[in-house]
Amino acid sequence: MLGLGLWGLDRGGMWRDEAVTFQVARRTVPQIWRLLHGVDAVHGLYYLLMHPVLGVRPGEVVLRLPSVCAAALTAGLVAGLGARLVRPRVGLWAGLLYAITPMAGHYAQEGRSYALVAAGATGATLLFVRAVQGGSWRAYGLVLGLTCWLHEFAVLLLLAHAASLALARVGARVWRGWGCAAGAVGVALVPMVLVSRAQSAQVAWLREPTWETAGGLLRTFLGPTDGVYWACLGLAVVGLVGLVGRRGEVTCAGVALPLAVLPPAVLMLVSQVSPLYVDRYVLYALSGAPLLVAAGAERVAGVVGRLRNGCPHDDGESKRLPQPPPLSKTGLLLGSALLPLTGVLLIALALSHQLPLLRDDRDPGRRPDDLAVVARVAGREVGDGDSVLFLPAQTRNAALAYPGAFRGVRDVALAESGAGSGSLYGREVGAESLLRRVAGLDRVWVVADRDLLAGRWKPRSPVERAKLAVLAEQFVPGGESVQGDVTVRLYVRRSVVSGSSRPLPVPPRPARW
């Protein structure tokens, strides 16, 4: 997992969410604290953790290193669960399966909190199993509480653990210990819930998940390529055979199935009323899938082994057959290593099938946008003293993440910086002030959302509507410099264009579109 996470870590560009982490975590702690009162409280602990990390050396690689390390830790914790619930080779297979899953590799290279949440949730699940087997509930409650403060939707893990207890038919003492820990987690999370509820407008862009969404998540968990998907699905179904074990004992399937299914399913159901679902919010549920697959592989291996050694229900005939000579110590060692190594080779084969997906994921163009491209174009085309208009304000992210490319330009709409105003992208002037500022400009560079310029969605903010109106009424667009979600476009005043016989300047096509 560490190797796959480090592979291609320096993609050469951040996308919008990573850029938010990059610019917020480099603010002072009081500035971060002020920001969280108005926006992004759900990521507050993550920003505070990233503050000293980026203080060492701000850069894209350092931004993503905590996620890489967290993903490697998660793979180890998945292996620990498999080893504790079944046997070491099941842990080996489960950990490797987690490591080669493209979804795990994707978020291992994201400068966001989701890989850390997955590590915390998997660690809490391992502590949960230990507590059921006689360990302490305090460590479980502490780790899960901190994980929920990294992202509040990790609280759905409590439902998965409650289902595991029900399947294990544990006694009142275990329920009481778990209930106290769960109650402490819930109480500790109340302030976060109250603040984030007031900031729910941030997820207004989400839509209700569908059956296709659920099917897509299942394929993402088990393997995007057809061969890997169907093989893992079959093994996962076989792994469900041991769902309910002896009374009072949790089983691998009894832990893995609720972990993989309940958090996504509950969030999808809630999202039918109030849309809140995005697959990255339940990345931590991925840990259950490789455990089920590895448990199924262990059962298949057991059946194959019994068939190879002779059926035990043969009315004693096998006892009268000639028995093979006993194996030497070397033979026993080779025999005991053969099965785990066979599983590792099959996992390596699955990795080879998914390697093109992992390779493509290292391309910045696979993210929703690439702000480095926007910054390179701006640095080449926009000169000192030129005016720039960001439409909507969120596209200012490019200037905040790559300030060198916008050094010396005039931000027409900006009234106060993000750090100074306690906002993500800065406080902008009102609509009337914006019109006065634009009135004296003959040309303005616009960094904009292409869908917004094309009219595919309409902003609610009066300032954003004023930007669109003044561009449409008073300016003529020139050529575009970036083809993607965010574009850089020069606008020239109509009166200047009508008084000149020369065509509008069209910026040269960049090397990367």
Contacts in CASP RR format, 6 or more apart in sequence:
PFRMAT RR
TARGET T0000
AUTHOR 0000-0000-0000
METHOD contacts of the structure
MODEL  1
MLGLGLWGLDRGGMWRDEAVTFQVARRTVPQIWRLLHGVDAVHGLYYLLM
HPVLGVRPGEVVLRLPSVCAAALTAGLVAGLGARLVRPRVGLWAGLLYAI
TPMAGHYAQEGRSYALVAAGATGATLLFVRAVQGGSWRAYGLVLGLTCWL
HEFAVLLLLAHAASLALARVGARVWRGWGCAAGAVGVALVPMVLVSRAQS
AQVAWLREPTWETAGGLLRTFLGPTDGVYWACLGLAVVGLVGLVGRRGEV
TCAGVALPLAVLPPAVLMLVSQVSPLYVDRYVLYALSGAPLLVAAGAERV
AGVVGRLRNGCPHDDGESKRLPQPPPLSKTGLLLGSALLPLTGVLLIALA
LSHQLPLLRDDRDPGRRPDDLAVVARVAGREVGDGDSVLFLPAQTRNAAL
AYPGAFRGVRDVALAESGAGSGSLYGREVGAESLLRRVAGLDRVWVVADR
DLLAGRWKPRSPVERAKLAVLAEQFVPGGESVQGDVTVRLYVRRSVVSGS
SRPLPVPPRPARW
1 71 0 8 1.000
1 72 0 8 1.000
1 74 0 8 1.000
1 75 0 8 1.000
1 76 0 8 1.000
1 95 0 8 1.000
1 98 0 8 1.000
1 99 0 8 1.000
1 104 0 8 1.000
1 105 0 8 1.000
1 108 0 8 1.000
2 68 0 8 1.000
2 69 0 8 1.000
2 71 0 8 1.000
2 72 0 8 1.000
4 99 0 8 1.000
4 100 0 8 1.000
4 105 0 8 1.000
4 108 0 8 1.000
4 358 0 8 1.000
5 68 0 8 1.000
5 71 0 8 1.000
5 72 0 8 1.000
5 105 0 8 1.000
5 108 0 8 1.000
5 109 0 8 1.000
6 68 0 8 1.000
7 358 0 8 1.000
7 362 0 8 1.000
8 109 0 8 1.000
8 362 0 8 1.000
9 60 0 8 1.000
9 61 0 8 1.000
9 64 0 8 1.000
9 65 0 8 1.000
9 68 0 8 1.000
9 109 0 8 1.000
10 60 0 8 1.000
10 61 0 8 1.000
11 60 0 8 1.000
11 109 0 8 1.000
11 362 0 8 1.000
11 363 0 8 1.000
11 364 0 8 1.000
12 60 0 8 1.000
12 364 0 8 1.000
12 372 0 8 1.000
13 60 0 8 1.000
13 364 0 8 1.000
13 370 0 8 1.000
13 371 0 8 1.000
13 372 0 8 1.000
13 373 0 8 1.000
14 22 0 8 1.000
14 60 0 8 1.000
14 63 0 8 1.000
14 370 0 8 1.000
14 371 0 8 1.000
14 372 0 8 1.000
14 401 0 8 1.000
15 364 0 8 1.000
15 367 0 8 1.000
15 368 0 8 1.000
15 369 0 8 1.000
15 370 0 8 1.000
15 371 0 8 1.000
16 368 0 8 1.000
16 369 0 8 1.000
16 371 0 8 1.000
16 394 0 8 1.000
16 397 0 8 1.000
17 110 0 8 1.000
17 111 0 8 1.000
17 112 0 8 1.000
18 60 0 8 1.000
18 63 0 8 1.000
18 64 0 8 1.000
18 110 0 8 1.000
18 111 0 8 1.000
18 112 0 8 1.000
18 401 0 8 1.000
19 371 0 8 1.000
19 397 0 8 1.000
19 398 0 8 1.000
19 400 0 8 1.000
19 401 0 8 1.000
20 40 0 8 1.000
20 397 0 8 1.000
20 424 0 8 1.000
21 43 0 8 1.000
21 46 0 8 1.000
21 47 0 8 1.000
21 50 0 8 1.000
21 63 0 8 1.000
21 111 0 8 1.000
21 112 0 8 1.000
22 54 0 8 1.000
22 58 0 8 1.000
22 59 0 8 1.000
22 60 0 8 1.000
22 63 0 8 1.000
22 111 0 8 1.000
22 400 0 8 1.000
22 401 0 8 1.000
23 397 0 8 1.000
23 400 0 8 1.000
23 401 0 8 1.000
24 32 0 8 1.000
24 35 0 8 1.000
24 40 0 8 1.000
24 47 0 8 1.000
24 424 0 8 1.000
25 32 0 8 1.000
25 47 0 8 1.000
25 50 0 8 1.000
25 51 0 8 1.000
25 53 0 8 1.000
25 54 0 8 1.000
26 51 0 8 1.000
26 54 0 8 1.000
26 55 0 8 1.000
26 58 0 8 1.000
27 35 0 8 1.000
27 51 0 8 1.000
27 419 0 8 1.000
28 419 0 8 1.000
29 48 0 8 1.000
29 51 0 8 1.000
31 419 0 8 1.000
31 420 0 8 1.000
31 422 0 8 1.000
32 44 0 8 1.000
32 47 0 8 1.000
32 48 0 8 1.000
32 51 0 8 1.000
34 422 0 8 1.000
35 47 0 8 1.000
35 418 0 8 1.000
35 422 0 8 1.000
35 423 0 8 1.000
35 424 0 8 1.000
36 44 0 8 1.000
36 47 0 8 1.000
36 195 0 8 1.000
37 195 0 8 1.000
38 198 0 8 1.000
38 199 0 8 1.000
38 422 0 8 1.000
38 423 0 8 1.000
39 199 0 8 1.000
39 202 0 8 1.000
39 423 0 8 1.000
39 424 0 8 1.000
40 47 0 8 1.000
40 199 0 8 1.000
40 202 0 8 1.000
40 424 0 8 1.000
41 192 0 8 1.000
41 195 0 8 1.000
41 196 0 8 1.000
41 199 0 8 1.000
42 151 0 8 1.000
42 152 0 8 1.000
42 192 0 8 1.000
42 196 0 8 1.000
42 199 0 8 1.000
43 112 0 8 1.000
43 113 0 8 1.000
43 151 0 8 1.000
45 113 0 8 1.000
45 146 0 8 1.000
45 149 0 8 1.000
45 150 0 8 1.000
46 112 0 8 1.000
46 113 0 8 1.000
46 116 0 8 1.000
46 150 0 8 1.000
46 151 0 8 1.000
49 66 0 8 1.000
49 116 0 8 1.000
50 63 0 8 1.000
50 66 0 8 1.000
53 62 0 8 1.000
53 63 0 8 1.000
53 65 0 8 1.000
53 66 0 8 1.000
54 62 0 8 1.000
54 63 0 8 1.000
56 62 0 8 1.000
63 111 0 8 1.000
64 108 0 8 1.000
64 109 0 8 1.000
64 110 0 8 1.000
64 111 0 8 1.000
66 111 0 8 1.000
66 115 0 8 1.000
66 116 0 8 1.000
67 107 0 8 1.000
67 108 0 8 1.000
67 109 0 8 1.000
67 110 0 8 1.000
67 111 0 8 1.000
67 112 0 8 1.000
67 114 0 8 1.000
67 115 0 8 1.000
67 116 0 8 1.000
68 108 0 8 1.000
68 109 0 8 1.000
68 115 0 8 1.000
70 108 0 8 1.000
70 115 0 8 1.000
70 116 0 8 1.000
70 118 0 8 1.000
70 119 0 8 1.000
71 99 0 8 1.000
71 104 0 8 1.000
71 105 0 8 1.000
71 107 0 8 1.000
71 108 0 8 1.000
71 115 0 8 1.000
71 118 0 8 1.000
71 119 0 8 1.000
72 108 0 8 1.000
73 119 0 8 1.000
74 98 0 8 1.000
74 104 0 8 1.000
74 115 0 8 1.000
74 118 0 8 1.000
74 119 0 8 1.000
74 120 0 8 1.000
74 122 0 8 1.000
74 287 0 8 1.000
75 95 0 8 1.000
75 96 0 8 1.000
75 98 0 8 1.000
75 99 0 8 1.000
75 104 0 8 1.000
76 95 0 8 1.000
77 119 0 8 1.000
77 122 0 8 1.000
77 123 0 8 1.000
77 125 0 8 1.000
77 126 0 8 1.000
77 287 0 8 1.000
78 91 0 8 1.000
78 94 0 8 1.000
78 95 0 8 1.000
78 98 0 8 1.000
78 122 0 8 1.000
78 287 0 8 1.000
78 288 0 8 1.000
78 290 0 8 1.000
78 291 0 8 1.000
79 91 0 8 1.000
79 92 0 8 1.000
79 94 0 8 1.000
79 95 0 8 1.000
79 96 0 8 1.000
80 91 0 8 1.000
80 126 0 8 1.000
81 91 0 8 1.000
81 94 0 8 1.000
81 122 0 8 1.000
81 125 0 8 1.000
81 126 0 8 1.000
81 129 0 8 1.000
81 252 0 8 1.000
81 255 0 8 1.000
81 256 0 8 1.000
81 287 0 8 1.000
81 291 0 8 1.000
82 90 0 8 1.000
82 91 0 8 1.000
82 94 0 8 1.000
82 252 0 8 1.000
82 291 0 8 1.000
82 294 0 8 1.000
82 295 0 8 1.000
83 90 0 8 1.000
83 91 0 8 1.000
83 92 0 8 1.000
84 126 0 8 1.000
84 129 0 8 1.000
84 130 0 8 1.000
85 129 0 8 1.000
85 250 0 8 1.000
85 251 0 8 1.000
85 252 0 8 1.000
85 255 0 8 1.000
85 291 0 8 1.000
85 295 0 8 1.000
86 252 0 8 1.000
86 294 0 8 1.000
86 295 0 8 1.000
86 298 0 8 1.000
87 298 0 8 1.000
89 298 0 8 1.000
89 339 0 8 1.000
89 340 0 8 1.000
90 252 0 8 1.000
90 291 0 8 1.000
90 294 0 8 1.000
90 295 0 8 1.000
90 297 0 8 1.000
90 298 0 8 1.000
91 294 0 8 1.000
92 340 0 8 1.000
92 344 0 8 1.000
93 290 0 8 1.000
93 293 0 8 1.000
93 294 0 8 1.000
93 297 0 8 1.000
93 298 0 8 1.000
93 340 0 8 1.000
93 343 0 8 1.000
93 344 0 8 1.000
93 347 0 8 1.000
94 290 0 8 1.000
94 291 0 8 1.000
94 293 0 8 1.000
94 294 0 8 1.000
95 290 0 8 1.000
95 294 0 8 1.000
96 344 0 8 1.000
96 347 0 8 1.000
97 232 0 8 1.000
97 289 0 8 1.000
97 290 0 8 1.000
97 293 0 8 1.000
97 294 0 8 1.000
97 347 0 8 1.000
97 350 0 8 1.000
98 104 0 8 1.000
98 286 0 8 1.000
98 287 0 8 1.000
98 290 0 8 1.000
100 347 0 8 1.000
100 350 0 8 1.000
100 351 0 8 1.000
100 354 0 8 1.000
101 221 0 8 1.000
101 223 0 8 1.000
101 286 0 8 1.000
101 289 0 8 1.000
101 290 0 8 1.000
101 354 0 8 1.000
102 220 0 8 1.000
102 223 0 8 1.000
102 224 0 8 1.000
102 354 0 8 1.000
102 357 0 8 1.000
102 358 0 8 1.000
102 361 0 8 1.000
103 220 0 8 1.000
103 221 0 8 1.000
103 279 0 8 1.000
103 283 0 8 1.000
103 286 0 8 1.000
104 118 0 8 1.000
104 283 0 8 1.000
104 286 0 8 1.000
105 358 0 8 1.000
105 361 0 8 1.000
106 361 0 8 1.000
107 114 0 8 1.000
107 115 0 8 1.000
107 118 0 8 1.000
107 280 0 8 1.000
107 283 0 8 1.000
108 115 0 8 1.000
109 361 0 8 1.000
109 362 0 8 1.000
112 280 0 8 1.000
113 150 0 8 1.000
113 151 0 8 1.000
114 151 0 8 1.000
114 280 0 8 1.000
114 281 0 8 1.000
114 283 0 8 1.000
115 283 0 8 1.000
116 150 0 8 1.000
117 147 0 8 1.000
117 150 0 8 1.000
117 151 0 8 1.000
117 154 0 8 1.000
117 283 0 8 1.000
117 284 0 8 1.000
118 283 0 8 1.000
118 284 0 8 1.000
118 286 0 8 1.000
118 287 0 8 1.000
120 143 0 8 1.000
120 144 0 8 1.000
120 146 0 8 1.000
120 147 0 8 1.000
120 150 0 8 1.000
120 154 0 8 1.000
120 284 0 8 1.000
121 144 0 8 1.000
121 147 0 8 1.000
121 154 0 8 1.000
121 157 0 8 1.000
121 284 0 8 1.000
121 287 0 8 1.000
122 284 0 8 1.000
122 287 0 8 1.000
123 143 0 8 1.000
124 140 0 8 1.000
124 141 0 8 1.000
124 143 0 8 1.000
124 144 0 8 1.000
124 147 0 8 1.000
124 157 0 8 1.000
125 157 0 8 1.000
125 160 0 8 1.000
125 161 0 8 1.000
125 255 0 8 1.000
125 259 0 8 1.000
125 287 0 8 1.000
127 139 0 8 1.000
127 140 0 8 1.000
127 141 0 8 1.000
127 143 0 8 1.000
128 140 0 8 1.000
128 161 0 8 1.000
128 164 0 8 1.000
128 178 0 8 1.000
128 255 0 8 1.000
129 250 0 8 1.000
129 255 0 8 1.000
130 136 0 8 1.000
130 140 0 8 1.000
131 137 0 8 1.000
131 139 0 8 1.000
131 140 0 8 1.000
131 174 0 8 1.000
131 177 0 8 1.000
131 178 0 8 1.000
131 181 0 8 1.000
132 165 0 8 1.000
132 168 0 8 1.000
132 170 0 8 1.000
132 174 0 8 1.000
132 178 0 8 1.000
132 248 0 8 1.000
132 250 0 8 1.000
133 250 0 8 1.000
137 177 0 8 1.000
137 178 0 8 1.000
137 180 0 8 1.000
137 181 0 8 1.000
138 181 0 8 1.000
140 181 0 8 1.000
141 181 0 8 1.000
141 182 0 8 1.000
141 184 0 8 1.000
141 185 0 8 1.000
144 154 0 8 1.000
144 157 0 8 1.000
144 158 0 8 1.000
144 181 0 8 1.000
144 185 0 8 1.000
145 184 0 8 1.000
145 185 0 8 1.000
145 188 0 8 1.000
145 189 0 8 1.000
147 154 0 8 1.000
147 157 0 8 1.000
147 284 0 8 1.000
148 154 0 8 1.000
148 155 0 8 1.000
148 185 0 8 1.000
148 186 0 8 1.000
148 188 0 8 1.000
148 189 0 8 1.000
148 192 0 8 1.000
149 188 0 8 1.000
149 189 0 8 1.000
149 192 0 8 1.000
151 281 0 8 1.000
152 189 0 8 1.000
152 192 0 8 1.000
152 193 0 8 1.000
152 196 0 8 1.000
153 263 0 8 1.000
153 267 0 8 1.000
153 276 0 8 1.000
153 281 0 8 1.000
153 282 0 8 1.000
154 284 0 8 1.000
155 185 0 8 1.000
155 186 0 8 1.000
155 189 0 8 1.000
156 262 0 8 1.000
156 263 0 8 1.000
156 266 0 8 1.000
156 267 0 8 1.000
156 282 0 8 1.000
157 259 0 8 1.000
157 263 0 8 1.000
157 284 0 8 1.000
158 182 0 8 1.000
158 185 0 8 1.000
159 258 0 8 1.000
159 262 0 8 1.000
159 263 0 8 1.000
159 266 0 8 1.000
160 258 0 8 1.000
160 259 0 8 1.000
160 261 0 8 1.000
160 262 0 8 1.000
160 263 0 8 1.000
160 285 0 8 1.000
161 178 0 8 1.000
161 182 0 8 1.000
161 258 0 8 1.000
162 178 0 8 1.000
162 182 0 8 1.000
163 254 0 8 1.000
163 258 0 8 1.000
163 262 0 8 1.000
164 250 0 8 1.000
164 254 0 8 1.000
164 255 0 8 1.000
164 258 0 8 1.000
164 259 0 8 1.000
165 174 0 8 1.000
165 175 0 8 1.000
165 178 0 8 1.000
165 250 0 8 1.000
167 243 0 8 1.000
167 244 0 8 1.000
167 250 0 8 1.000
167 251 0 8 1.000
167 254 0 8 1.000
167 258 0 8 1.000
168 244 0 8 1.000
168 245 0 8 1.000
168 247 0 8 1.000
168 248 0 8 1.000
168 249 0 8 1.000
168 250 0 8 1.000
168 251 0 8 1.000
168 254 0 8 1.000
169 244 0 8 1.000
169 247 0 8 1.000
169 248 0 8 1.000
170 248 0 8 1.000
170 250 0 8 1.000
171 248 0 8 1.000
174 248 0 8 1.000
203 275 0 8 1.000
203 276 0 8 1.000
206 271 0 8 1.000
206 275 0 8 1.000
206 276 0 8 1.000
206 277 0 8 1.000
206 278 0 8 1.000
207 275 0 8 1.000
208 271 0 8 1.000
208 272 0 8 1.000
208 275 0 8 1.000
209 268 0 8 1.000
209 271 0 8 1.000
209 272 0 8 1.000
209 275 0 8 1.000
209 277 0 8 1.000
213 268 0 8 1.000
213 277 0 8 1.000
214 264 0 8 1.000
214 265 0 8 1.000
214 268 0 8 1.000
217 264 0 8 1.000
217 279 0 8 1.000
217 282 0 8 1.000
218 233 0 8 1.000
219 229 0 8 1.000
220 279 0 8 1.000
221 260 0 8 1.000
221 285 0 8 1.000
221 286 0 8 1.000
221 289 0 8 1.000
222 228 0 8 1.000
222 229 0 8 1.000
222 232 0 8 1.000
222 233 0 8 1.000
222 236 0 8 1.000
222 289 0 8 1.000
222 293 0 8 1.000
223 229 0 8 1.000
223 232 0 8 1.000
223 350 0 8 1.000
223 354 0 8 1.000
224 354 0 8 1.000
224 357 0 8 1.000
225 353 0 8 1.000
225 354 0 8 1.000
225 357 0 8 1.000
227 353 0 8 1.000
228 350 0 8 1.000
228 353 0 8 1.000
228 354 0 8 1.000
231 350 0 8 1.000
232 289 0 8 1.000
232 293 0 8 1.000
232 350 0 8 1.000
235 292 0 8 1.000
235 293 0 8 1.000
235 294 0 8 1.000
235 296 0 8 1.000
235 297 0 8 1.000
235 300 0 8 1.000
236 289 0 8 1.000
236 292 0 8 1.000
236 293 0 8 1.000
236 296 0 8 1.000
238 296 0 8 1.000
238 299 0 8 1.000
238 300 0 8 1.000
239 252 0 8 1.000
239 253 0 8 1.000
239 292 0 8 1.000
239 293 0 8 1.000
239 295 0 8 1.000
239 296 0 8 1.000
239 299 0 8 1.000
240 253 0 8 1.000
240 257 0 8 1.000
240 292 0 8 1.000
241 253 0 8 1.000
241 296 0 8 1.000
241 299 0 8 1.000
242 251 0 8 1.000
242 252 0 8 1.000
242 253 0 8 1.000
242 254 0 8 1.000
242 295 0 8 1.000
243 251 0 8 1.000
243 253 0 8 1.000
243 254 0 8 1.000
243 257 0 8 1.000
244 251 0 8 1.000
244 254 0 8 1.000
245 251 0 8 1.000
252 291 0 8 1.000
252 292 0 8 1.000
252 295 0 8 1.000
253 292 0 8 1.000
253 295 0 8 1.000
255 288 0 8 1.000
255 291 0 8 1.000
256 287 0 8 1.000
256 288 0 8 1.000
256 289 0 8 1.000
256 291 0 8 1.000
256 292 0 8 1.000
256 295 0 8 1.000
257 288 0 8 1.000
257 292 0 8 1.000
259 285 0 8 1.000
259 287 0 8 1.000
259 288 0 8 1.000
259 291 0 8 1.000
260 285 0 8 1.000
260 286 0 8 1.000
260 287 0 8 1.000
260 288 0 8 1.000
260 289 0 8 1.000
260 292 0 8 1.000
261 285 0 8 1.000
262 285 0 8 1.000
263 282 0 8 1.000
263 284 0 8 1.000
263 285 0 8 1.000
264 277 0 8 1.000
264 279 0 8 1.000
264 282 0 8 1.000
264 285 0 8 1.000
267 276 0 8 1.000
267 277 0 8 1.000
267 281 0 8 1.000
267 282 0 8 1.000
268 277 0 8 1.000
270 276 0 8 1.000
270 277 0 8 1.000
271 277 0 8 1.000
297 343 0 8 1.000
301 339 0 8 1.000
306 312 0 8 1.000
310 318 0 8 1.000
311 318 0 8 1.000
312 318 0 8 1.000
327 335 0 8 1.000
360 366 0 8 1.000
364 370 0 8 1.000
364 372 0 8 1.000
364 373 0 8 1.000
368 485 0 8 1.000
369 484 0 8 1.000
369 485 0 8 1.000
369 486 0 8 1.000
371 397 0 8 1.000
371 398 0 8 1.000
371 401 0 8 1.000
371 402 0 8 1.000
371 486 0 8 1.000
372 402 0 8 1.000
373 482 0 8 1.000
373 510 0 8 1.000
373 512 0 8 1.000
374 395 0 8 1.000
374 398 0 8 1.000
374 447 0 8 1.000
374 482 0 8 1.000
374 486 0 8 1.000
374 488 0 8 1.000
375 398 0 8 1.000
375 399 0 8 1.000
375 401 0 8 1.000
375 402 0 8 1.000
375 404 0 8 1.000
375 405 0 8 1.000
375 406 0 8 1.000
376 405 0 8 1.000
376 510 0 8 1.000
377 481 0 8 1.000
377 482 0 8 1.000
377 488 0 8 1.000
377 507 0 8 1.000
377 510 0 8 1.000
378 388 0 8 1.000
378 398 0 8 1.000
378 399 0 8 1.000
378 405 0 8 1.000
378 406 0 8 1.000
378 409 0 8 1.000
378 445 0 8 1.000
378 447 0 8 1.000
378 488 0 8 1.000
379 404 0 8 1.000
379 405 0 8 1.000
379 406 0 8 1.000
380 510 0 8 1.000
381 445 0 8 1.000
381 481 0 8 1.000
381 488 0 8 1.000
381 490 0 8 1.000
381 507 0 8 1.000
382 388 0 8 1.000
382 405 0 8 1.000
382 406 0 8 1.000
382 409 0 8 1.000
382 445 0 8 1.000
382 488 0 8 1.000
383 408 0 8 1.000
383 409 0 8 1.000
384 407 0 8 1.000
384 408 0 8 1.000
384 409 0 8 1.000
385 408 0 8 1.000
385 409 0 8 1.000
385 410 0 8 1.000
386 409 0 8 1.000
386 410 0 8 1.000
386 443 0 8 1.000
386 444 0 8 1.000
386 445 0 8 1.000
387 409 0 8 1.000
387 410 0 8 1.000
387 412 0 8 1.000
387 441 0 8 1.000
387 443 0 8 1.000
387 444 0 8 1.000
387 445 0 8 1.000
388 399 0 8 1.000
388 406 0 8 1.000
388 409 0 8 1.000
388 410 0 8 1.000
388 411 0 8 1.000
388 412 0 8 1.000
388 444 0 8 1.000
388 445 0 8 1.000
388 446 0 8 1.000
388 447 0 8 1.000
389 412 0 8 1.000
389 413 0 8 1.000
389 438 0 8 1.000
389 444 0 8 1.000
389 445 0 8 1.000
389 446 0 8 1.000
389 447 0 8 1.000
389 448 0 8 1.000
389 467 0 8 1.000
389 471 0 8 1.000
390 396 0 8 1.000
390 399 0 8 1.000
390 411 0 8 1.000
390 413 0 8 1.000
390 425 0 8 1.000
390 446 0 8 1.000
390 447 0 8 1.000
390 448 0 8 1.000
391 446 0 8 1.000
391 447 0 8 1.000
391 448 0 8 1.000
391 449 0 8 1.000
391 452 0 8 1.000
391 453 0 8 1.000
391 464 0 8 1.000
391 467 0 8 1.000
391 468 0 8 1.000
391 471 0 8 1.000
392 448 0 8 1.000
392 449 0 8 1.000
392 452 0 8 1.000
392 459 0 8 1.000
392 461 0 8 1.000
392 464 0 8 1.000
393 413 0 8 1.000
393 425 0 8 1.000
393 426 0 8 1.000
393 428 0 8 1.000
393 461 0 8 1.000
393 463 0 8 1.000
393 464 0 8 1.000
394 424 0 8 1.000
394 425 0 8 1.000
394 449 0 8 1.000
395 447 0 8 1.000
395 448 0 8 1.000
395 449 0 8 1.000
395 486 0 8 1.000
396 411 0 8 1.000
396 414 0 8 1.000
396 425 0 8 1.000
396 426 0 8 1.000
396 447 0 8 1.000
397 425 0 8 1.000
398 405 0 8 1.000
398 406 0 8 1.000
398 447 0 8 1.000
398 486 0 8 1.000
399 405 0 8 1.000
399 406 0 8 1.000
399 411 0 8 1.000
399 447 0 8 1.000
400 418 0 8 1.000
400 425 0 8 1.000
409 445 0 8 1.000
412 434 0 8 1.000
412 437 0 8 1.000
412 438 0 8 1.000
412 441 0 8 1.000
412 444 0 8 1.000
413 428 0 8 1.000
413 429 0 8 1.000
413 434 0 8 1.000
413 437 0 8 1.000
413 463 0 8 1.000
413 467 0 8 1.000
414 426 0 8 1.000
414 427 0 8 1.000
414 428 0 8 1.000
414 429 0 8 1.000
415 421 0 8 1.000
415 426 0 8 1.000
415 427 0 8 1.000
415 428 0 8 1.000
415 429 0 8 1.000
415 430 0 8 1.000
415 433 0 8 1.000
416 426 0 8 1.000
416 427 0 8 1.000
417 426 0 8 1.000
418 424 0 8 1.000
418 425 0 8 1.000
418 426 0 8 1.000
418 427 0 8 1.000
420 426 0 8 1.000
421 427 0 8 1.000
428 434 0 8 1.000
428 463 0 8 1.000
429 437 0 8 1.000
429 463 0 8 1.000
430 462 0 8 1.000
430 463 0 8 1.000
430 466 0 8 1.000
431 462 0 8 1.000
431 463 0 8 1.000
431 465 0 8 1.000
431 466 0 8 1.000
434 463 0 8 1.000
434 466 0 8 1.000
434 467 0 8 1.000
434 470 0 8 1.000
435 466 0 8 1.000
435 470 0 8 1.000
438 444 0 8 1.000
438 470 0 8 1.000
438 474 0 8 1.000
441 493 0 8 1.000
442 492 0 8 1.000
442 493 0 8 1.000
442 496 0 8 1.000
443 490 0 8 1.000
443 491 0 8 1.000
443 492 0 8 1.000
443 493 0 8 1.000
443 496 0 8 1.000
444 475 0 8 1.000
444 490 0 8 1.000
444 491 0 8 1.000
445 488 0 8 1.000
445 489 0 8 1.000
445 490 0 8 1.000
445 491 0 8 1.000
446 453 0 8 1.000
446 471 0 8 1.000
446 488 0 8 1.000
446 489 0 8 1.000
446 490 0 8 1.000
446 491 0 8 1.000
447 486 0 8 1.000
447 487 0 8 1.000
447 488 0 8 1.000
448 486 0 8 1.000
448 487 0 8 1.000
448 489 0 8 1.000
449 485 0 8 1.000
449 486 0 8 1.000
450 484 0 8 1.000
450 485 0 8 1.000
450 486 0 8 1.000
450 487 0 8 1.000
451 457 0 8 1.000
451 485 0 8 1.000
452 459 0 8 1.000
452 464 0 8 1.000
452 468 0 8 1.000
453 468 0 8 1.000
453 487 0 8 1.000
453 489 0 8 1.000
458 465 0 8 1.000
459 465 0 8 1.000
459 468 0 8 1.000
471 477 0 8 1.000
471 491 0 8 1.000
474 493 0 8 1.000
474 494 0 8 1.000
475 491 0 8 1.000
475 492 0 8 1.000
475 493 0 8 1.000
475 494 0 8 1.000
476 491 0 8 1.000
476 492 0 8 1.000
476 493 0 8 1.000
476 494 0 8 1.000
476 497 0 8 1.000
476 504 0 8 1.000
477 489 0 8 1.000
477 490 0 8 1.000
477 491 0 8 1.000
477 504 0 8 1.000
478 489 0 8 1.000
478 490 0 8 1.000
478 491 0 8 1.000
478 492 0 8 1.000
478 504 0 8 1.000
478 505 0 8 1.000
478 506 0 8 1.000
479 489 0 8 1.000
479 490 0 8 1.000
479 504 0 8 1.000
479 505 0 8 1.000
479 506 0 8 1.000
479 507 0 8 1.000
480 487 0 8 1.000
480 488 0 8 1.000
480 489 0 8 1.000
480 507 0 8 1.000
481 487 0 8 1.000
481 488 0 8 1.000
481 489 0 8 1.000
481 507 0 8 1.000
481 508 0 8 1.000
481 509 0 8 1.000
481 510 0 8 1.000
482 488 0 8 1.000
482 510 0 8 1.000
482 513 0 8 1.000
483 513 0 8 1.000
484 513 0 8 1.000
488 507 0 8 1.000
490 504 0 8 1.000
490 505 0 8 1.000
490 507 0 8 1.000
492 504 0 8 1.000
497 504 0 8 1.000
END
